[in-house]
Amino acid sequence: MLRFQLQRGVAVIPNSYTPSRIKHNIDVFDFELSDNDMKTLYDFNINHHSVAGADDFVGMESHPEFPL
């Protein structure tokens, strides 16, 4: 997903602590996804946004910026 976002022109700031994960995050600069791969990933978009643990926020649905 990092490579997909980079090719879309989105700034990506991964949050990794282990050396192996940091290396994997850096390795996204030595390849590009094909147009077909990009289309496949775009096709997963269902325009749905969610908040993990939203049930824990009592009264969230009355907030002026709900849904996110």
All heavy atoms as TSV, in Angstrom:
chain	resi	resn	atom	element	x	y	z
A	1	MET	N	N	0.813	-1.193	0.000
A	1	MET	CA	C	0.000	0.000	0.000
A	1	MET	C	C	0.858	1.259	0.000
A	1	MET	O	O	0.412	2.279	-0.494
A	1	MET	CB	C	-0.946	-0.010	1.201
A	1	MET	CG	C	-2.013	-1.104	1.142
A	1	MET	SD	S	-2.983	-1.192	-0.379
A	1	MET	CE	C	-3.823	0.348	-0.399
A	2	LEU	N	N	2.058	1.177	0.550
A	2	LEU	CA	C	2.928	2.359	0.535
A	2	LEU	C	C	3.240	2.766	-0.903
A	2	LEU	O	O	3.155	3.945	-1.260
A	2	LEU	CB	C	4.223	2.100	1.304
A	2	LEU	CG	C	4.102	1.898	2.814
A	2	LEU	CD1	C	5.462	1.550	3.409
A	2	LEU	CD2	C	3.514	3.118	3.484
A	3	ARG	N	N	3.607	1.793	-1.741
A	3	ARG	CA	C	3.956	2.095	-3.136
A	3	ARG	C	C	2.750	2.675	-3.865
A	3	ARG	O	O	2.868	3.624	-4.645
A	3	ARG	CB	C	4.455	0.830	-3.828
A	3	ARG	CG	C	4.902	1.050	-5.253
A	3	ARG	CD	C	6.150	1.901	-5.291
A	3	ARG	NE	N	5.974	2.988	-6.232
A	3	ARG	CZ	C	6.871	3.943	-6.464
A	3	ARG	NH1	N	8.004	3.957	-5.822
A	3	ARG	NH2	N	6.637	4.885	-7.314
A	4	PHE	N	N	1.583	2.118	-3.630
A	4	PHE	CA	C	0.347	2.598	-4.258
A	4	PHE	C	C	0.121	4.066	-3.924
A	4	PHE	O	O	-0.140	4.884	-4.806
A	4	PHE	CB	C	-0.822	1.733	-3.783
A	4	PHE	CG	C	-2.172	2.227	-4.218
A	4	PHE	CD1	C	-2.541	2.199	-5.547
A	4	PHE	CD2	C	-3.080	2.701	-3.281
A	4	PHE	CE1	C	-3.794	2.644	-5.939
A	4	PHE	CE2	C	-4.331	3.138	-3.661
A	4	PHE	CZ	C	-4.690	3.110	-4.998
A	5	GLN	N	N	0.237	4.408	-2.655
A	5	GLN	CA	C	0.018	5.796	-2.251
A	5	GLN	C	C	1.078	6.726	-2.830
A	5	GLN	O	O	0.772	7.839	-3.257
A	5	GLN	CB	C	-0.028	5.915	-0.719
A	5	GLN	CG	C	-1.158	5.153	-0.081
A	5	GLN	CD	C	-2.538	5.669	-0.469
A	5	GLN	OE1	O	-2.705	6.611	-1.218
A	5	GLN	NE2	N	-3.555	5.026	0.068
A	6	LEU	N	N	2.325	6.283	-2.864
A	6	LEU	CA	C	3.395	7.111	-3.444
A	6	LEU	C	C	3.128	7.390	-4.910
A	6	LEU	O	O	3.315	8.518	-5.381
A	6	LEU	CB	C	4.752	6.427	-3.272
A	6	LEU	CG	C	5.297	6.410	-1.853
A	6	LEU	CD1	C	6.524	5.499	-1.769
A	6	LEU	CD2	C	5.648	7.815	-1.387
A	7	GLN	N	N	2.707	6.378	-5.646
A	7	GLN	CA	C	2.426	6.581	-7.069
A	7	GLN	C	C	1.227	7.485	-7.290
A	7	GLN	O	O	1.105	8.110	-8.340
A	7	GLN	CB	C	2.228	5.233	-7.766
A	7	GLN	CG	C	3.530	4.591	-8.122
A	7	GLN	CD	C	3.388	3.303	-8.897
A	7	GLN	OE1	O	3.990	2.332	-8.509
A	7	GLN	NE2	N	2.632	3.280	-9.969
A	8	ARG	N	N	0.348	7.573	-6.314
A	8	ARG	CA	C	-0.789	8.480	-6.395
A	8	ARG	C	C	-0.389	9.903	-6.039
A	8	ARG	O	O	-1.181	10.824	-6.158
A	8	ARG	CB	C	-1.887	8.028	-5.433
A	8	ARG	CG	C	-2.564	6.761	-5.842
A	8	ARG	CD	C	-3.679	6.386	-4.888
A	8	ARG	NE	N	-4.656	7.466	-4.835
A	8	ARG	CZ	C	-5.251	7.890	-3.716
A	8	ARG	NH1	N	-4.962	7.344	-2.561
A	8	ARG	NH2	N	-6.122	8.865	-3.752
A	9	GLY	N	N	0.850	10.091	-5.555
A	9	GLY	CA	C	1.313	11.420	-5.173
A	9	GLY	C	C	0.962	11.786	-3.747
A	9	GLY	O	O	1.004	12.954	-3.372
A	10	VAL	N	N	0.607	10.777	-2.945
A	10	VAL	CA	C	0.254	10.999	-1.547
A	10	VAL	C	C	1.515	10.870	-0.697
A	10	VAL	O	O	2.267	9.915	-0.844
A	10	VAL	CB	C	-0.806	9.972	-1.076
A	10	VAL	CG1	C	-1.102	10.119	0.402
A	10	VAL	CG2	C	-2.073	10.096	-1.911
A	11	ALA	N	N	1.746	11.829	0.185
A	11	ALA	CA	C	2.878	11.747	1.102
A	11	ALA	C	C	2.600	10.643	2.118
A	11	ALA	O	O	1.535	10.604	2.717
A	11	ALA	CB	C	3.092	13.068	1.813
A	12	VAL	N	N	3.555	9.746	2.280
A	12	VAL	CA	C	3.385	8.597	3.166
A	12	VAL	C	C	4.408	8.680	4.292
A	12	VAL	O	O	5.594	8.877	4.046
A	12	VAL	CB	C	3.570	7.276	2.385
A	12	VAL	CG1	C	3.443	6.086	3.299
A	12	VAL	CG2	C	2.580	7.200	1.238
A	13	ILE	N	N	3.936	8.538	5.513
A	13	ILE	CA	C	4.822	8.535	6.682
A	13	ILE	C	C	4.560	7.245	7.443
A	13	ILE	O	O	3.678	7.184	8.305
A	13	ILE	CB	C	4.585	9.763	7.583
A	13	ILE	CG1	C	4.740	11.046	6.776
A	13	ILE	CG2	C	5.537	9.737	8.767
A	13	ILE	CD1	C	4.331	12.298	7.516
A	14	PRO	N	N	5.304	6.189	7.114
A	14	PRO	CA	C	5.090	4.919	7.820
A	14	PRO	C	C	5.598	4.999	9.254
A	14	PRO	O	O	6.498	5.764	9.569
A	14	PRO	CB	C	5.891	3.907	7.008
A	14	PRO	CG	C	6.903	4.710	6.284
A	14	PRO	CD	C	6.328	6.086	6.092
A	15	ASN	N	N	5.002	4.196	10.107
A	15	ASN	CA	C	5.367	4.179	11.519
A	15	ASN	C	C	5.886	2.784	11.854
A	15	ASN	O	O	5.103	1.888	12.155
A	15	ASN	CB	C	4.143	4.531	12.368
A	15	ASN	CG	C	4.470	4.631	13.825
A	15	ASN	OD1	O	5.640	4.722	14.196
A	15	ASN	ND2	N	3.472	4.610	14.666
A	16	SER	N	N	7.183	2.578	11.744
A	16	SER	CA	C	7.784	1.277	12.020
A	16	SER	C	C	8.943	1.437	12.995
A	16	SER	O	O	9.656	2.429	12.975
A	16	SER	CB	C	8.304	0.646	10.735
A	16	SER	OG	O	7.247	0.380	9.855
A	17	TYR	N	N	9.103	0.412	13.821
A	17	TYR	CA	C	10.166	0.438	14.825
A	17	TYR	C	C	11.223	-0.633	14.593
A	17	TYR	O	O	12.375	-0.445	14.933
A	17	TYR	CB	C	9.569	0.263	16.234
A	17	TYR	CG	C	8.634	1.380	16.600
A	17	TYR	CD1	C	7.272	1.243	16.462
A	17	TYR	CD2	C	9.126	2.593	17.065
A	17	TYR	CE1	C	6.410	2.278	16.787
A	17	TYR	CE2	C	8.278	3.627	17.394
A	17	TYR	CZ	C	6.918	3.461	17.250
A	17	TYR	OH	O	6.071	4.485	17.567
A	18	THR	N	N	10.818	-1.756	14.031
A	18	THR	CA	C	11.779	-2.845	13.866
A	18	THR	C	C	12.613	-2.620	12.612
A	18	THR	O	O	12.105	-2.137	11.591
A	18	THR	CB	C	11.068	-4.213	13.763
A	18	THR	OG1	O	10.242	-4.214	12.601
A	18	THR	CG2	C	10.225	-4.485	15.003
A	19	PRO	N	N	13.890	-2.960	12.659
A	19	PRO	CA	C	14.764	-2.754	11.501
A	19	PRO	C	C	14.251	-3.430	10.225
A	19	PRO	O	O	14.343	-2.865	9.142
A	19	PRO	CB	C	16.100	-3.355	11.947
A	19	PRO	CG	C	16.085	-3.214	13.434
A	19	PRO	CD	C	14.654	-3.431	13.832
A	20	SER	N	N	13.670	-4.612	10.341
A	20	SER	CA	C	13.189	-5.308	9.146
A	20	SER	C	C	12.010	-4.565	8.508
A	20	SER	O	O	11.928	-4.463	7.277
A	20	SER	CB	C	12.794	-6.748	9.474
A	20	SER	OG	O	11.719	-6.782	10.394
A	21	ARG	N	N	11.108	-4.026	9.307
A	21	ARG	CA	C	9.968	-3.269	8.766
A	21	ARG	C	C	10.431	-1.947	8.152
A	21	ARG	O	O	9.920	-1.525	7.124
A	21	ARG	CB	C	8.930	-3.003	9.865
A	21	ARG	CG	C	8.253	-4.244	10.380
A	21	ARG	CD	C	7.418	-4.937	9.342
A	21	ARG	NE	N	6.312	-4.096	8.944
A	21	ARG	CZ	C	5.611	-4.257	7.844
A	21	ARG	NH1	N	5.879	-5.252	7.028
A	21	ARG	NH2	N	4.630	-3.452	7.542
A	22	ILE	N	N	11.397	-1.301	8.784
A	22	ILE	CA	C	11.935	-0.057	8.232
A	22	ILE	C	C	12.556	-0.327	6.873
A	22	ILE	O	O	12.350	0.427	5.919
A	22	ILE	CB	C	12.946	0.574	9.212
A	22	ILE	CG1	C	12.217	1.040	10.475
A	22	ILE	CG2	C	13.705	1.720	8.558
A	22	ILE	CD1	C	13.131	1.426	11.616
A	23	LYS	N	N	13.304	-1.429	6.745
A	23	LYS	CA	C	13.904	-1.793	5.460
A	23	LYS	C	C	12.827	-2.039	4.410
A	23	LYS	O	O	12.931	-1.576	3.272
A	23	LYS	CB	C	14.780	-3.027	5.602
A	23	LYS	CG	C	15.467	-3.424	4.304
A	23	LYS	CD	C	16.275	-4.679	4.457
A	23	LYS	CE	C	16.970	-5.112	3.192
A	23	LYS	NZ	N	16.289	-4.871	1.944
A	24	HIS	N	N	11.764	-2.757	4.780
A	24	HIS	CA	C	10.672	-2.999	3.833
A	24	HIS	C	C	10.039	-1.687	3.379
A	24	HIS	O	O	9.675	-1.536	2.211
A	24	HIS	CB	C	9.610	-3.903	4.458
A	24	HIS	CG	C	9.983	-5.342	4.486
A	24	HIS	ND1	N	10.136	-6.028	5.663
A	24	HIS	CD2	C	10.250	-6.218	3.503
A	24	HIS	CE1	C	10.472	-7.268	5.398
A	24	HIS	NE2	N	10.563	-7.409	4.089
A	25	ASN	N	N	9.895	-0.743	4.286
A	25	ASN	CA	C	9.310	0.546	3.928
A	25	ASN	C	C	10.194	1.318	2.956
A	25	ASN	O	O	9.695	1.999	2.063
A	25	ASN	CB	C	9.065	1.386	5.181
A	25	ASN	CG	C	7.963	0.814	6.049
A	25	ASN	OD1	O	7.134	0.038	5.594
A	25	ASN	ND2	N	7.962	1.183	7.312
A	26	ILE	N	N	11.501	1.213	3.109
A	26	ILE	CA	C	12.431	1.903	2.210
A	26	ILE	C	C	12.465	1.238	0.842
A	26	ILE	O	O	12.661	1.894	-0.175
A	26	ILE	CB	C	13.840	1.960	2.842
A	26	ILE	CG1	C	13.805	2.875	4.068
A	26	ILE	CG2	C	14.883	2.429	1.841
A	26	ILE	CD1	C	15.067	2.860	4.899
A	27	ASP	N	N	12.233	-0.065	0.808
A	27	ASP	CA	C	12.297	-0.818	-0.455
A	27	ASP	C	C	11.193	-0.476	-1.441
A	27	ASP	O	O	11.142	-1.049	-2.523
A	27	ASP	CB	C	12.289	-2.324	-0.173
A	27	ASP	CG	C	13.607	-2.824	0.386
A	27	ASP	OD1	O	14.615	-2.089	0.278
A	27	ASP	OD2	O	13.634	-3.939	0.939
A	28	VAL	N	N	10.294	0.433	-1.132
A	28	VAL	CA	C	9.229	0.791	-2.069
A	28	VAL	C	C	9.714	1.721	-3.178
A	28	VAL	O	O	8.966	2.016	-4.100
A	28	VAL	CB	C	8.014	1.429	-1.354
A	28	VAL	CG1	C	7.411	0.480	-0.353
A	28	VAL	CG2	C	8.371	2.753	-0.723
A	29	PHE	N	N	10.952	2.174	-3.102
A	29	PHE	CA	C	11.456	3.106	-4.100
A	29	PHE	C	C	12.175	2.429	-5.261
A	29	PHE	O	O	12.562	3.096	-6.216
A	29	PHE	CB	C	12.398	4.129	-3.433
A	29	PHE	CG	C	11.695	5.000	-2.450
A	29	PHE	CD1	C	11.818	4.782	-1.090
A	29	PHE	CD2	C	10.878	6.035	-2.876
A	29	PHE	CE1	C	11.164	5.578	-0.165
A	29	PHE	CE2	C	10.214	6.847	-1.964
A	29	PHE	CZ	C	10.352	6.603	-0.615
A	30	ASP	N	N	12.343	1.099	-5.223
A	30	ASP	CA	C	13.085	0.433	-6.290
A	30	ASP	C	C	12.186	-0.293	-7.282
A	30	ASP	O	O	12.649	-1.116	-8.062
A	30	ASP	CB	C	14.136	-0.518	-5.702
A	30	ASP	CG	C	13.538	-1.634	-4.861
A	30	ASP	OD1	O	12.313	-1.623	-4.635
A	30	ASP	OD2	O	14.297	-2.512	-4.431
A	31	PHE	N	N	10.880	0.015	-7.285
A	31	PHE	CA	C	9.958	-0.586	-8.249
A	31	PHE	C	C	8.739	0.318	-8.399
A	31	PHE	O	O	8.545	1.253	-7.626
A	31	PHE	CB	C	9.522	-1.990	-7.810
A	31	PHE	CG	C	8.611	-2.001	-6.602
A	31	PHE	CD1	C	7.233	-2.079	-6.763
A	31	PHE	CD2	C	9.129	-1.923	-5.320
A	31	PHE	CE1	C	6.393	-2.082	-5.654
A	31	PHE	CE2	C	8.297	-1.939	-4.213
A	31	PHE	CZ	C	6.927	-2.012	-4.380
A	32	GLU	N	N	7.945	0.035	-9.420
A	32	GLU	CA	C	6.667	0.731	-9.616
A	32	GLU	C	C	5.593	-0.294	-9.886
A	32	GLU	O	O	5.865	-1.360	-10.443
A	32	GLU	CB	C	6.745	1.706	-10.793
A	32	GLU	CG	C	7.513	2.955	-10.494
A	32	GLU	CD	C	7.327	4.018	-11.569
A	32	GLU	OE1	O	6.501	3.818	-12.492
A	32	GLU	OE2	O	7.997	5.041	-11.471
A	33	LEU	N	N	4.381	0.021	-9.486
A	33	LEU	CA	C	3.244	-0.833	-9.793
A	33	LEU	C	C	2.806	-0.568	-11.224
A	33	LEU	O	O	2.854	0.567	-11.699
A	33	LEU	CB	C	2.088	-0.546	-8.836
A	33	LEU	CG	C	2.363	-0.811	-7.356
A	33	LEU	CD1	C	1.187	-0.326	-6.511
A	33	LEU	CD2	C	2.625	-2.281	-7.111
A	34	SER	N	N	2.362	-1.616	-11.903
A	34	SER	CA	C	1.882	-1.458	-13.276
A	34	SER	C	C	0.552	-0.706	-13.275
A	34	SER	O	O	-0.118	-0.592	-12.230
A	34	SER	CB	C	1.689	-2.832	-13.928
A	34	SER	OG	O	0.595	-3.509	-13.324
A	35	ASP	N	N	0.156	-0.212	-14.434
A	35	ASP	CA	C	-1.136	0.462	-14.544
A	35	ASP	C	C	-2.262	-0.480	-14.126
A	35	ASP	O	O	-3.222	-0.065	-13.477
A	35	ASP	CB	C	-1.371	0.944	-15.975
A	35	ASP	CG	C	-0.472	2.104	-16.349
A	35	ASP	OD1	O	0.076	2.765	-15.438
A	35	ASP	OD2	O	-0.315	2.349	-17.563
A	36	ASN	N	N	-2.149	-1.760	-14.491
A	36	ASN	CA	C	-3.159	-2.739	-14.128
A	36	ASN	C	C	-3.214	-2.934	-12.605
A	36	ASN	O	O	-4.296	-3.019	-12.021
A	36	ASN	CB	C	-2.893	-4.067	-14.831
A	36	ASN	CG	C	-4.045	-5.031	-14.669
A	36	ASN	OD1	O	-5.197	-4.666	-14.882
A	36	ASN	ND2	N	-3.731	-6.261	-14.290
A	37	ASP	N	N	-2.044	-3.000	-11.972
A	37	ASP	CA	C	-2.005	-3.124	-10.505
A	37	ASP	C	C	-2.640	-1.901	-9.833
A	37	ASP	O	O	-3.390	-2.035	-8.869
A	37	ASP	CB	C	-0.569	-3.286	-10.003
A	37	ASP	CG	C	0.048	-4.615	-10.358
A	37	ASP	OD1	O	-0.706	-5.591	-10.602
A	37	ASP	OD2	O	1.292	-4.685	-10.385
A	38	MET	N	N	-2.336	-0.718	-10.351
A	38	MET	CA	C	-2.902	0.500	-9.776
A	38	MET	C	C	-4.422	0.498	-9.917
A	38	MET	O	O	-5.140	0.807	-8.970
A	38	MET	CB	C	-2.315	1.738	-10.463
A	38	MET	CG	C	-0.848	1.984	-10.152
A	38	MET	SD	S	-0.526	2.404	-8.433
A	38	MET	CE	C	-1.235	4.048	-8.337
A	39	LYS	N	N	-4.914	0.089	-11.099
A	39	LYS	CA	C	-6.359	0.030	-11.315
A	39	LYS	C	C	-7.005	-0.965	-10.359
A	39	LYS	O	O	-8.059	-0.689	-9.782
A	39	LYS	CB	C	-6.685	-0.345	-12.751
A	39	LYS	CG	C	-8.179	-0.382	-13.022
A	39	LYS	CD	C	-8.499	-0.901	-14.398
A	39	LYS	CE	C	-10.002	-0.995	-14.641
A	39	LYS	NZ	N	-10.808	-1.536	-13.582
A	40	THR	N	N	-6.376	-2.118	-10.171
A	40	THR	CA	C	-6.919	-3.126	-9.262
A	40	THR	C	C	-7.055	-2.566	-7.854
A	40	THR	O	O	-8.087	-2.739	-7.194
A	40	THR	CB	C	-6.024	-4.382	-9.248
A	40	THR	OG1	O	-5.999	-4.937	-10.558
A	40	THR	CG2	C	-6.535	-5.410	-8.264
A	41	LEU	N	N	-6.027	-1.859	-7.390
A	41	LEU	CA	C	-6.077	-1.286	-6.051
A	41	LEU	C	C	-7.112	-0.162	-5.961
A	41	LEU	O	O	-7.828	-0.048	-4.965
A	41	LEU	CB	C	-4.695	-0.803	-5.624
A	41	LEU	CG	C	-3.696	-1.931	-5.380
A	41	LEU	CD1	C	-2.288	-1.380	-5.218
A	41	LEU	CD2	C	-4.092	-2.756	-4.173
A	42	TYR	N	N	-7.211	0.671	-7.018
A	42	TYR	CA	C	-8.233	1.713	-7.031
A	42	TYR	C	C	-9.630	1.099	-6.947
A	42	TYR	O	O	-10.526	1.646	-6.325
A	42	TYR	CB	C	-8.160	2.543	-8.321
A	42	TYR	CG	C	-7.255	3.736	-8.260
A	42	TYR	CD1	C	-6.153	3.822	-9.092
A	42	TYR	CD2	C	-7.511	4.805	-7.406
A	42	TYR	CE1	C	-5.312	4.919	-9.057
A	42	TYR	CE2	C	-6.684	5.904	-7.364
A	42	TYR	CZ	C	-5.588	5.960	-8.196
A	42	TYR	OH	O	-4.768	7.050	-8.161
A	43	ASP	N	N	-9.814	-0.053	-7.601
A	43	ASP	CA	C	-11.130	-0.698	-7.640
A	43	ASP	C	C	-11.589	-1.207	-6.278
A	43	ASP	O	O	-12.765	-1.508	-6.094
A	43	ASP	CB	C	-11.146	-1.837	-8.661
A	43	ASP	CG	C	-11.114	-1.326	-10.095
A	43	ASP	OD1	O	-11.358	-0.118	-10.309
A	43	ASP	OD2	O	-10.826	-2.135	-10.998
A	44	PHE	N	N	-10.682	-1.323	-5.308
A	44	PHE	CA	C	-11.075	-1.714	-3.959
A	44	PHE	C	C	-11.802	-0.584	-3.229
A	44	PHE	O	O	-12.448	-0.808	-2.214
A	44	PHE	CB	C	-9.858	-2.124	-3.120
A	44	PHE	CG	C	-9.347	-3.497	-3.436
A	44	PHE	CD1	C	-8.051	-3.664	-3.905
A	44	PHE	CD2	C	-10.133	-4.613	-3.262
A	44	PHE	CE1	C	-7.562	-4.913	-4.191
A	44	PHE	CE2	C	-9.656	-5.878	-3.550
A	44	PHE	CZ	C	-8.375	-6.031	-4.017
A	45	ASN	N	N	-11.693	0.638	-3.728
A	45	ASN	CA	C	-12.300	1.792	-3.075
A	45	ASN	C	C	-13.821	1.680	-3.105
A	45	ASN	O	O	-14.421	1.554	-4.165
A	45	ASN	CB	C	-11.865	3.082	-3.759
A	45	ASN	CG	C	-12.426	4.305	-3.082
A	45	ASN	OD1	O	-12.919	4.245	-1.971
A	45	ASN	ND2	N	-12.351	5.431	-3.763
A	46	ILE	N	N	-14.431	1.730	-1.932
A	46	ILE	CA	C	-15.891	1.717	-1.850
A	46	ILE	C	C	-16.398	2.997	-1.177
A	46	ILE	O	O	-17.536	3.068	-0.742
A	46	ILE	CB	C	-16.406	0.467	-1.096
A	46	ILE	CG1	C	-15.826	0.397	0.315
A	46	ILE	CG2	C	-16.133	-0.798	-1.886
A	46	ILE	CD1	C	-16.454	-0.669	1.191
A	47	ASN	N	N	-15.524	4.005	-1.087
A	47	ASN	CA	C	-15.871	5.292	-0.470
A	47	ASN	C	C	-16.465	5.108	0.920
A	47	ASN	O	O	-17.456	5.727	1.278
A	47	ASN	CB	C	-16.823	6.084	-1.364
A	47	ASN	CG	C	-16.113	6.652	-2.556
A	47	ASN	OD1	O	-14.969	7.090	-2.462
A	47	ASN	ND2	N	-16.767	6.625	-3.707
A	48	HIS	N	N	-15.858	4.249	1.703
A	48	HIS	CA	C	-16.304	4.002	3.070
A	48	HIS	C	C	-15.200	4.424	4.029
A	48	HIS	O	O	-14.046	4.086	3.834
A	48	HIS	CB	C	-16.620	2.518	3.279
A	48	HIS	CG	C	-16.963	2.184	4.685
A	48	HIS	ND1	N	-18.202	2.466	5.220
A	48	HIS	CD2	C	-16.251	1.613	5.679
A	48	HIS	CE1	C	-18.219	2.074	6.480
A	48	HIS	NE2	N	-17.051	1.550	6.785
A	49	HIS	N	N	-15.553	5.179	5.031
A	49	HIS	CA	C	-14.603	5.603	6.050
A	49	HIS	C	C	-15.068	5.052	7.383
A	49	HIS	O	O	-16.265	5.021	7.677
A	49	HIS	CB	C	-14.526	7.138	6.123
A	49	HIS	CG	C	-14.145	7.753	4.831
A	49	HIS	ND1	N	-12.836	7.908	4.451
A	49	HIS	CD2	C	-14.882	8.233	3.809
A	49	HIS	CE1	C	-12.791	8.465	3.266
A	49	HIS	NE2	N	-14.024	8.673	2.850
A	50	SER	N	N	-14.135	4.623	8.179
A	50	SER	CA	C	-14.514	4.111	9.488
A	50	SER	C	C	-13.478	4.526	10.523
A	50	SER	O	O	-12.362	4.892	10.193
A	50	SER	CB	C	-14.633	2.586	9.467
A	50	SER	OG	O	-13.379	2.009	9.171
A	51	VAL	N	N	-13.888	4.471	11.762
A	51	VAL	CA	C	-13.015	4.804	12.873
A	51	VAL	C	C	-12.952	3.588	13.779
A	51	VAL	O	O	-13.991	3.110	14.243
A	51	VAL	CB	C	-13.545	6.018	13.669
A	51	VAL	CG1	C	-12.680	6.282	14.884
A	51	VAL	CG2	C	-13.635	7.239	12.772
A	52	ALA	N	N	-11.757	3.063	13.986
A	52	ALA	CA	C	-11.602	1.914	14.876
A	52	ALA	C	C	-12.048	2.305	16.273
A	52	ALA	O	O	-11.670	3.354	16.793
A	52	ALA	CB	C	-10.156	1.443	14.886
A	53	GLY	N	N	-12.872	1.483	16.873
A	53	GLY	CA	C	-13.331	1.753	18.217
A	53	GLY	C	C	-14.373	2.850	18.309
A	53	GLY	O	O	-14.563	3.446	19.354
A	54	ALA	N	N	-15.054	3.133	17.197
A	54	ALA	CA	C	-16.040	4.220	17.192
A	54	ALA	C	C	-17.139	4.005	18.218
A	54	ALA	O	O	-17.721	4.972	18.721
A	54	ALA	CB	C	-16.642	4.365	15.793
A	55	ASP	N	N	-17.413	2.749	18.564
A	55	ASP	CA	C	-18.451	2.473	19.558
A	55	ASP	C	C	-18.071	2.998	20.941
A	55	ASP	O	O	-18.933	3.166	21.807
A	55	ASP	CB	C	-18.713	0.973	19.649
A	55	ASP	CG	C	-19.299	0.420	18.370
A	55	ASP	OD1	O	-19.915	1.200	17.611
A	55	ASP	OD2	O	-19.150	-0.784	18.124
A	56	ASP	N	N	-16.793	3.259	21.153
A	56	ASP	CA	C	-16.325	3.756	22.445
A	56	ASP	C	C	-16.573	5.250	22.625
A	56	ASP	O	O	-16.448	5.770	23.728
A	56	ASP	CB	C	-14.831	3.477	22.623
A	56	ASP	CG	C	-14.521	1.986	22.633
A	56	ASP	OD1	O	-15.404	1.211	23.047
A	56	ASP	OD2	O	-13.413	1.620	22.233
A	57	PHE	N	N	-16.920	5.940	21.553
A	57	PHE	CA	C	-17.114	7.384	21.610
A	57	PHE	C	C	-18.611	7.693	21.699
A	57	PHE	O	O	-19.293	7.851	20.694
A	57	PHE	CB	C	-16.498	8.070	20.389
A	57	PHE	CG	C	-15.019	7.904	20.299
A	57	PHE	CD1	C	-14.458	6.980	19.434
A	57	PHE	CD2	C	-14.173	8.672	21.082
A	57	PHE	CE1	C	-13.086	6.825	19.359
A	57	PHE	CE2	C	-12.794	8.531	21.010
A	57	PHE	CZ	C	-12.250	7.599	20.144
A	58	VAL	N	N	-19.111	7.769	22.905
A	58	VAL	CA	C	-20.531	8.029	23.134
A	58	VAL	C	C	-20.883	9.418	22.608
A	58	VAL	O	O	-20.179	10.394	22.878
A	58	VAL	CB	C	-20.859	7.915	24.637
A	58	VAL	CG1	C	-22.313	8.272	24.891
A	58	VAL	CG2	C	-20.520	6.537	25.143
A	59	GLY	N	N	-21.944	9.517	21.842
A	59	GLY	CA	C	-22.400	10.791	21.300
A	59	GLY	C	C	-21.660	11.236	20.057
A	59	GLY	O	O	-21.864	12.338	19.570
A	60	MET	N	N	-20.798	10.386	19.512
A	60	MET	CA	C	-20.003	10.758	18.346
A	60	MET	C	C	-20.883	11.152	17.157
A	60	MET	O	O	-20.552	12.068	16.423
A	60	MET	CB	C	-19.093	9.583	17.961
A	60	MET	CG	C	-18.141	9.875	16.842
A	60	MET	SD	S	-16.940	8.550	16.732
A	60	MET	CE	C	-16.790	8.411	14.999
A	61	GLU	N	N	-22.009	10.477	16.997
A	61	GLU	CA	C	-22.848	10.748	15.838
A	61	GLU	C	C	-23.465	12.152	15.858
A	61	GLU	O	O	-23.916	12.645	14.828
A	61	GLU	CB	C	-23.928	9.686	15.656
A	61	GLU	CG	C	-24.757	9.357	16.864
A	61	GLU	CD	C	-24.070	8.464	17.888
A	61	GLU	OE1	O	-23.211	7.642	17.573
A	61	GLU	OE2	O	-24.429	8.621	19.060
A	62	SER	N	N	-23.448	12.828	16.986
A	62	SER	CA	C	-23.968	14.198	17.045
A	62	SER	C	C	-22.880	15.251	16.800
A	62	SER	O	O	-23.186	16.435	16.751
A	62	SER	CB	C	-24.639	14.445	18.408
A	62	SER	OG	O	-23.685	14.359	19.446
A	63	HIS	N	N	-21.635	14.817	16.637
A	63	HIS	CA	C	-20.540	15.757	16.368
A	63	HIS	C	C	-20.727	16.362	14.974
A	63	HIS	O	O	-21.126	15.670	14.040
A	63	HIS	CB	C	-19.188	15.034	16.459
A	63	HIS	CG	C	-18.022	15.967	16.428
A	63	HIS	ND1	N	-17.515	16.473	15.261
A	63	HIS	CD2	C	-17.291	16.506	17.431
A	63	HIS	CE1	C	-16.502	17.274	15.532
A	63	HIS	NE2	N	-16.351	17.309	16.844
A	64	PRO	N	N	-20.465	17.661	14.782
A	64	PRO	CA	C	-20.701	18.314	13.483
A	64	PRO	C	C	-19.868	17.744	12.337
A	64	PRO	O	O	-20.229	17.904	11.181
A	64	PRO	CB	C	-20.360	19.791	13.734
A	64	PRO	CG	C	-19.578	19.815	14.989
A	64	PRO	CD	C	-19.975	18.617	15.784
A	65	GLU	N	N	-18.775	17.061	12.624
A	65	GLU	CA	C	-17.950	16.503	11.559
A	65	GLU	C	C	-18.140	14.997	11.412
A	65	GLU	O	O	-17.349	14.326	10.766
A	65	GLU	CB	C	-16.485	16.843	11.800
A	65	GLU	CG	C	-16.229	18.324	11.686
A	65	GLU	CD	C	-14.771	18.681	11.865
A	65	GLU	OE1	O	-13.915	17.800	11.752
A	65	GLU	OE2	O	-14.498	19.862	12.112
A	66	PHE	N	N	-19.201	14.428	12.003
A	66	PHE	CA	C	-19.499	13.015	11.854
A	66	PHE	C	C	-20.316	12.828	10.588
A	66	PHE	O	O	-21.199	13.617	10.304
A	66	PHE	CB	C	-20.286	12.510	13.055
A	66	PHE	CG	C	-20.615	11.045	12.967
A	66	PHE	CD1	C	-19.706	10.108	13.377
A	66	PHE	CD2	C	-21.837	10.635	12.468
A	66	PHE	CE1	C	-19.998	8.753	13.297
A	66	PHE	CE2	C	-22.143	9.299	12.384
A	66	PHE	CZ	C	-21.211	8.351	12.799
A	67	PRO	N	N	-20.102	11.819	9.761
A	67	PRO	CA	C	-19.001	10.855	9.851
A	67	PRO	C	C	-17.731	11.463	9.314
A	67	PRO	O	O	-17.764	12.421	8.557
A	67	PRO	CB	C	-19.479	9.701	8.989
A	67	PRO	CG	C	-20.315	10.342	7.925
A	67	PRO	CD	C	-20.987	11.527	8.626
A	68	LEU	N	N	-16.616	10.859	9.691
A	68	LEU	CA	C	-15.305	11.383	9.284
A	68	LEU	C	C	-15.141	11.348	7.804
A	68	LEU	O	O	-15.466	10.575	7.073
A	68	LEU	CB	C	-14.191	10.588	9.950
A	68	LEU	CG	C	-14.194	10.692	11.472
A	68	LEU	CD1	C	-13.106	9.800	12.070
A	68	LEU	CD2	C	-13.983	12.109	11.907
